[in-house]
């Protein structure tokens, strides 16, 4: 009997060790699920799955329905008849759309009509390029037209205006909505152009009246972002608002306009709203927000003008992220969910039973073949005595008696949450599956730990946050399973800046570095990046203001280029050619320094990619070169 038991245990161990681990090639075969909504009849969830093809260097998309209570997915060819069209007016008479409209002559051939082959561009202000495209004089405008049976020309509600709605670069049809009475259109716009546009975050909600063809600013008194307009089931305009102009990571609050009064439902709650959805009876708003290293579902009651207190309550908990809020079905809310080991799928959460049901299982067969990493919460005491969450991701089939090379992951943003998300580039599951322990600290500047924690990083890029990074890696490096002679630091954007900065202060802790689209020289960054408001806020102003203490500290003490005399560690530098947020010169300057100082270094350029790497074949090159560098240097 004992021999049989030993045989069974040995067989189970063999099965576990025989499991595959996640590879870049497998990662880029996973289906990517997007929930489109609940069908008009309320019986099904409509969603799509985009599957990358490395061979074709693009993704193919298929559409499906699945019963709201779970079941077998059914592929469908059309979704228009299944979902209500939010762009159709409530009375059914009109439909909204958007298109690009030429408003400015900036191309040389437009200014000088006799020079049709000229490729010059002439600008009188900033905002001459944004994200990954140059301004060619066109702007997004909202149009409305009669809905059916007519060839009437769509009407531009922003005629001749050099402004964008939807907002560039990421805005969509969520930037414009119908009023409940179908008499007006509410849209989001930052009505600034040129240099004024580049230094401001002041978007507003505008109301266009169909009858009078006049426009009114609904949020003129607020100087920061006003975004995501939605009407409640009882007809109250609701939106997300940040207060301060120029601060893109300000507290995001939930505002309801009720009987002419703007009610801030989250004013006294120490967090920042991500997305929201009204309950069907209009008495509550459900929203998602980062909290302690995960993103969860919250609810807040809407009291109207009664004396009932406004109360925010966290609904879900656990080591996963609640992402998109899709809709309601009986006692259930339909959402999407991720965790560090699993790409997004659609789930149902039952409010009464407090239970979860996974509805879609797009990648289940793939994950069933994989030995997946384990992730652990760890709380580290920082140099200023605060408690900091650090995610530690352990390789598959982890053996604590072994020693593993270990990577400090530096998050971008700088003010973005590090939660249970699933990236197709900076993928913790993939990193750990290549045999690395990953240390991912929720350092200063991250949502989910209170507004003070989030805001501390502003004007202090190279200060407390760097101590937070080093506190995290030093604490985890005490573990017997960490090979202290094989530590690396990796990151992108602000994370790339962090790598450049750590390269000058790490005191030989790290054996290798990888920086993707990182900020290297704060002065040249200020002179070439497109959203100037970001640098003004985070660094305190321009570098030429010699009497500005915050700015001078940023451009001297916190500038990585000022510490390259201390660089002595191999570094891989990655850059997107169409990244206008952190332009190409940042990577070039850093690589030139490393090469001229005789430091082992490599420069990987993606000429047609922006701040991200989106094409499947480029993504695989990125992954392969990333891990090749680590094998060479760590």
N, C-alpha and C positions, 0 to 999 in steps of 0.2 A: 504493500500500500504506500509505503514511504517513497519507493522508487517511482511509482505512478505519479505521486504528488510532485516530485522533483522534475519528472519529465514534462508535466503540464506547465510548471513554472518556467522551465527552460524554453518550451515552445512559445509561451506568451512573450518572454523576453526576446526571442528570435523574431516574432511577429513585429514587436515594437521597433527593434533595430532595423528591420527590413523595410519599414515605412519610408516613403520618400520625404524629402524636405522641400520647402518652397524655393523655387529658382526664379530668376528673372523671366525666363521663358514661360513658366507656368503662370506667373503673375500677369503676364500680358496675354493670357488666354481667358482670364476670368471675365464673366459677364458683368456689366455695370448697370444696375437696376435704377430706374427713375420712375417714381410713382406719378401718374398723371392726374389721378382723381378717382372719385367714386362715381359709378355710372348713374345716369339720370333716374333709373328705377331703384337705385339704392341696393341692388343685389350683388354688384361686382366691383372690384377694384381694377382700374385700367392702368397698365404700366408698360414701360418699354425696357428692353435690354439691349445695350450696345456692346458688341463683342469685337475687340480689336483683332485685326488681321495683320500680322507682321509682314507676310508676303505682299499683300496689297497696300501696306502702309496706311491703312485707314480702318475705320470701324464700320461694321454693318449693324443695322438696327432692326429689331423685330418687336411687334406690339402684341400684348397679351391681355386677357382678362382672367381674374381668379375670383371665386366667390368670397364675399366679405367674411365668412366664417371659416374659410380655408377650403382646400380641395385641389382639383387638378387644373392647371393653367390651360387656357385655350388661346391659340394664336389667332389674331384677327388682322385683317388687312387695313381696315379703316377704323378710326376712333372718333370721328366727327359726330356720328349719330349716337355714340354712347355717352358723350360728355356734354354738359351744358357749355355753351360758348360765352365766356365772361366778357368777350368783346361786343356782344350783341346787347343793345339797350334793353332794359327791363320791359319796355312796351313792345319790343321786337321790331321797331321801325328802322333802327340804324345799326351800323356796325363800325367798330373802331379798327384802325390799323396804324402802322407807322412806316415811314420810308425816308430815305435820305433826300435832302433838298439842297440845291446849290444856292448859297446866300452870299458868298464872298469870292472875289477874284484874287487868288493867291498864286496861281500858276502863271508863269511867264507868257504862255501861249494864250491865256484868257485875257491878260492885261494888254498884250500886244498882239492883236488879231492877225497881223501880217507875218507873225513868226510862229507858225503852227508846229514846227519841229523843235522848238525850244523846250528844255526840261528844267528851266529855272523855277524857283519858288520864292516868293517875296512876302515877308511878314512884317507887320507893324507892331506886334506884341508877342508875348509868350503864348503858351498853348499851341505852338506850332507843330508839336507832336505829342502823342498821348499813348501810354502803354506800349503799343507796338506798331502804331501807324502814324504817318505824317498827316497833318491837317491839309486837305486839298480844297477847302472852301465849302464842303458840304456838312450839313447837320441833320440829325434825326428830328423829324417832326411828326406830330400826331395828326391823323386825318379821320374824318367820319363821312359816311355815305349812307344813302338809303340801302336797306338790307337786301331786298330780293326783287327780281323782275324789273330791273332798271339799269340803264347804262349811264346814270348820272355820275358826273365827275366828283371824286372825293374832295372834300373841303379841308384845306390846311388850317388848323386852329392857331398856328403860329406863323402867319405869313410874313416873310422877309426877316424873321428873327434869326440872328446868328447864334442860336442856343440849341441845346440838345434835350429832347425827350423822346424816347428813353435816354437816360444818362449814359454817357460813354465812360469806360469801355464795356461794362457788364450789365447795364440795365436792359430790361425786356418789357413785355406787356404788363408786368406788375407795376410799371411806372405810370399807368393811366387807367382810370376806371370810370364807369357811369355813376351818376347820382341815382338814387332809388326812383326818382320821379322821371328819369330819362331826359330831363331838361338841361342838364349840364354835364360837363366832363371835368374830372379832377385829374391833374397830371403833375408829375414831379419835374422840376427844372431848376438849374442854377443859371439864372439870367445875368450872367457875367461873361465877358469875352476877353480874349487876349491875356495880358498880364493880370488883370483883375481876377480872371478865372483861375489862373495858376496859383494864386495866393489865398484862395478862399474855399471853404467847404459849405458855404451857405446855399444849400438847395432849399426850395420852398414848394409848397403845394399851391397850385393855381386852379381856379375854377373858370372854365369857359362856358358862357351861356349861349346855347344854340339859337335862341330867339334874337337876342340883341347883338350876338357876335362880339361880346365884350369879355375881357378877362380880369379877374380879381385875384390878388395875392391873399391867400387864406392864412399864411403863417409869417407875415412880414415882421412881426416883433421878435421872432426867434432868429438868432444869428448863425446857428449851426445847421447840421443836417436835419431836414424833414423828409421822411421817406416812407415807402410802403403803405400808401393810403388804402383803407378798406372801410366799407360801411358795415356797421353791426346789423343783426337781423331786425333791430328796431329803428334803424336809420341814422345811427350816430357815427359821424366820421371819426375814424381811428387811425393812428399812424405812429411811427417810431421817430423819436426826436433826440438829437444831441444839442446841447446848449451853446457850446463855445465854437466860434468861427475859427477855422484853421486846425482844429483838433479832431482828427479822423477817428481816434479811439476813445472819445469821450463816453461817459455813461449813456447808454441807449435806453431811453424811457418810453413807456407805453402811454400815449395821450388819447383821451376821448373827448370830443367836443359835444357837450350836452347842454341844450338850451342856452347856447351862446357862451358857455363856460368851458375852458380847457382844463380837464381833470387829468392830472398825472397819477396814474394808478400805481406806479412803481417808484415814486419819489422817495419814499421812506424805506425802500428795500435796497440793501447794499449789493447790487449786482447789475448786470447789463443784459437787456433782452436781445435775443437773436432773431426769432421769428414767432408769429402769434396766430391764433385762430379763435374766433368767437364761438362760444357754445350756441347751440341751435335756438335756445330760448333768450339769448342776449343778456343773460345774467352773470356770466363769467367769461373771462378770457384765458385761454390756455396759451402758454408760451414756453419756448426752450431757452436755456441759459446754461453757461458753464458754471460748475460748482465742484470744487475740490478734485480737479483732474478728470471730470467727466461732464457730459452735457445732458441735462435732464429736463423732464416735463414739470412745469409749474402751473398753478392756477391763481388767478386773482379775481375777487368778486367785483362787480360793478354796482355800487349802491345808488347811483343817480344822485339826487339832492337830499336823500335821507341822511340821518345821522349815524347810520350803520358804518362801522369802521371798515376801511379798505385793508384787506388781509391777503398777503402773498403766501402761498403754501406749496412746498415741494411735493410732487405727486409720485415720482419714480425715483429709484436709487439703484446703485449697482455699478459695476465696472463695465459700462457700455455707454455709447452716445445715442441719445434720441435726436434725430436730425429733422427731416421734413415732417410737417403736420399735414396729413392728407385730408382727413375728414372724420365724420362720426358715423357709427352704425349701432343703433341701440345703446347699450351701456358701454360700448367700446369706442376708443379713438384709434384711428389707423395712422401709423407713423412709419418712418424708416429708421433702421438701427444699424450701427456698426460697433465693432470693437477692434482692438489692435490686430487680431488674428483673422477677422472676417470682414469682407467688403459688404456694402449696404444691401439689406434685404427689407422687405415690407413685413411689419408686425402689427398685431392688434393687442391693445392693452385694455383690460376690463376694469372699469372704475370700481365696481362693487366687489368683485372677487380679488382685485389687485393681482391679477395674473396676466402673463404674457402668452401669446400664441404666434409662432412664426408662420407666416402665410406663404411667402415665396422662398424657394430653396434653390436658387439659380446655380449656385456653385457647390452644392452639397457633395456631389460625387467627387469633385476635385479635392475638397477639404478632407473627405473620408480617407483619402490615400496618404495624407500628409501627417507627419509627426510635427505638431505645432509647438511653438515656444510657450513658455509660461511668463506672465507678467505679474510683478509684485508691487505693492505700495510700500514706500519707505518714507519715513519722515526724518528729515535732517535738520539739525539746529544750525542756523546761519550765523555769520560773524556778528550780527547785531541782535542775536538772541531770539530770532523768529523761527517758527516751525515751517519748514518747506517740504511740500510733497515732491518726491522723486520717484518716477516710474523706473523700475529695473526690469528689463526684459531678458530672460534667460534662454539659451539655445535649446532646441528640441533634444530630448533624451539627456537632459542636463545631469551632469555628474559632479557633485560638490567636492569630490576628492581631486578633480582635475583643475588645472589652471587655464583660464581663457583670456585671449586678448579682449580688451574692453574699449568701447567707444563712448565718449561724451557727445550726446546729441544736443546741438544748439538750435533752438527754435527761432524762426523768423518772426517778422511782425513790425516792430518788436512787441507790439501789444496784441497778441493773439493767443487763444487758449491752447494748451497742450493737453488734449483729452484722449478719449478712446476712439479717435478717428482712424480712417484707413486710407492711407495715401498710396498712389500707384508709382511714386518715386521714392519719397522718404518713408519707406515702409519698414516699420520696426520688426514685423514678423519676418520679412525677407532678410533684414540685417542679421537678426539673431540666428536665422536658419543657415547662415553662412559660417556660423561658429563663433559669433561675437556676443559678449554681454553688452547690452545697451543701457546707458545711464541717461535718463531724460528728465531733467529737473524742471519743475514748475517755478522757475526763477521769477524775480521781479519783472513786472510788465505783463503778467498773464491774467486774463479774466478768470473768475471762479474763486478768488480768494479775497474779495472785497475791493472796493474802488481804490483805496489808498495803496494797496499792494500793486494794483495795475498801473497806477499813475506814477509810482516812484521812479520808474525808468526814464521818464521824460527829463531831458537836460542832464541825464546821468548815465549815458550809454556805457561808459567805461568804469563806472563806480561800483556800487553795491552789487549790481547784477553779475559782475565778474567774480566777486567774492562768492556769490551764490553758486556759480558754475564750479568754482574750485572746491567749495565746501561739499558739493554733491559728489564730485569724482573722488575727492580725498576720503570721504566717508565710505563709499562703496568699495574703494580700493583696499580697505582694511580686511575685506572678506578673503578667506583663504583661496577661493576659487578665482580670484582676479590676479592675473599676471601683471604686477606693477611695472614690469619692464616693457610692457606692450600696451600702452595706452594711446589712443588717438582721439582727436576732436574733429567733428564734422558739422556742417550746417550751411544753410542758404539764406540769402537776403540779410536781415539783421543777424541771422545765424552765421552767415558768411563773414560779416563784420566781426562777430564774436571770435571766429577762428583767427582772422587777421590780428585782432587785438591780443588774444591769448598767446599768439606766436611770439609776442614781444614781452610777455610777463609770466610765462608758465614755469620758469625756473626748471626746465628740463623734465617736467612731468610727462610730456607727450612725446611720442616717437614719430608721429605723423599727423598731418592736417589735410582736410579737404574743405575748400570753400567754393560754394556755387553762387554766382551773382552776388557776391559780397561787397559791401561798401568798404573801400580801402582808403580813400583820400577824401575827407569831408569837405575840403575846399573845392576840389574839382567836381565832386558830387553836387554841391550846391549850384555850381555853374552849368550843369548839364541835365540834371533830373527834371522831369516835367511837372510834378506836383510840388511846387515850391513851398506850399503851406506846411507840408510835412517836415521839411528841414527847419523852417522858421519855428515851428512848435517844439520839435524834439531837441534842437540845438540852441534855441533861444534867439535866433536871428542870423543875419549874414556874417561872414567872417571879417568883413571890413569895419564892423562897428567895434572899434578899439575900446570904447568905454562900456561895452556890454559884457559884464563879467561871465554870464552864463555862456554866451557865444564864444568868448575867448577861451574859456575852459574846455569847451567841446572841441574847438578846432586846434587846440594844442595838446592838452593832457589826454583827451579821449580820441585822438586821431591816430589810427594805426600806422599811417605813413611816418609818423614822428618817432616810431620805435623800431624801425627795420634794422637799426644797427645791432639789435639784440636777437634778430632772427638767426636760427641755426638748425632748423628742423625741416625735413622734406615736406613739400606742399603741392597738392594738386589743385589747380585753379580752373573752374568751369565757368563759361560765360555764354549767354545768349546774345546773338548779334542784333536782334530786334528788341532787346530789353531797354526801354527808355526810362524805366523806373530807376534801375541801377545800371547806367549805361556802360557800354563795352570798355571804355577807358579805365574803369575801376579794376577790371580783371587784368587788362594789359599792363597797367602800372605795377600791380602786385607781382605779376609774372616777371616783368623786366627787373624789378628789384631782386627777386629770388635768383634769377639767372646771373645777374651781374655780381651778386654776392657769392656765387659758387654753390648755392644750395640746390640739392636735388629737387627738381620741380618739373611740372608738366602743365601745359595749357590746353584745355579742351574747349573748342569753340563750336557752337551750333549757330551758323549764320542766319537761319530762318526761324529760330525759336525765340520766344520772348523771355519773360521772367521764369517761365516754366519750360518743360520739355514735353510736348504734346503728341508728336508723331510717333507711332509705334516703333519704327526702326531706330529713330534717334533715341527713344527711351531705352531700348535694349543696348545701344552703344553706351549710353550713360551708365546703365547698371553694370555692364561688363567692365568698363574702364574703372568705375568706382571700386569694384572688388579686386580687380587686377592691381590697382594701386595699393590697396590695403595688403594684398599678399606680398607685394614687392617690398613694402616699407614697414609693415607691422608684424 
